Amino acid sequence: MSTGVIILLIVVAVALVAALVARSVVARGAGGGRGLKRRFGPEYDRAVARHDGDAKAAERELEERVKRHGSLREQPLESSARERYLVRWTAVQEQFVDSPRDAVVEADRLIAEVAGARGFPDGAGFDEQLDALSVHHAHHVHGYRRVHRAAHAPTAGSGAGPAAGTEELREALVEARALFQDLTAPARGEDKALSRGKTDPRKKTEEAPATTRTDTNTDSSRGRTHAPWALNRRHVKGS
């Protein structure tokens, strides 16, 4: 085979490889946005809004989050730890009736702690923890963002800016509850065990006398907490 023929074959091969690579990049770009929209849901729209409508810049940001945190494996909670977290969240909801801001501050602290226990970055680095949570709990992470902002907003009379109103605090806490429920939900195996009656923390609740001032229920078998009457119906001091 002559040298000219060999060179020609090499050129053709390189051209074919380049064409395949280009087609792959185009296909990835076309499908990447759709995949990110499906994965991040409303968080995708928020990222686009933060980038002033620049979808490509938003997608680069979200792809970077997936690259950093996509391989994270959430650690299971021990049942005793889950119970403690559920009890603390119930106390937060009760506290909101008399002290909305203090309740929101505690909710912010509690979610950060639970997320850390599940294997997410430490809550001391809020932005990094939030990014990691957005990769795995995209549809509920905004509630945590709202609670964190409200918890760190200026207080009334501080002169540092407008303080968050009671209704704003209530809405932030209610929205954040969805992420807390996700983080404290039992694994599938635990859920099946509870359904078979091996351990059902609800029985203790049924047997114990009602001592709380608000109608607050905790369904520990599914990691669910129901908002007290005051949170649902907005009967809160200062509202």
Secondary structure, 3 states (H helix, E strand, C coil): CCHHHHHHHHHHHHHHHHHHHHHHHHHHHHHHHHHHHHHHCHHHHHHHHHCCCCHHHHHHHHHHHHHHHCCCCCCCCCHHHHHHHHHHHHHHHHHHHHCHHHHHHHHHHHHHHHHHHCCCCCCCCHHHHHHHHHHHCCCCHHHHHHHHHHHCCCCCCCCCCCCCCHHHHHHHHHHHHHHHHHHHCCCHHHHHHHHCCCCCCHHHHHHCCCCCCCCCEEEHHHCEEECCHHHHHCCCCCC
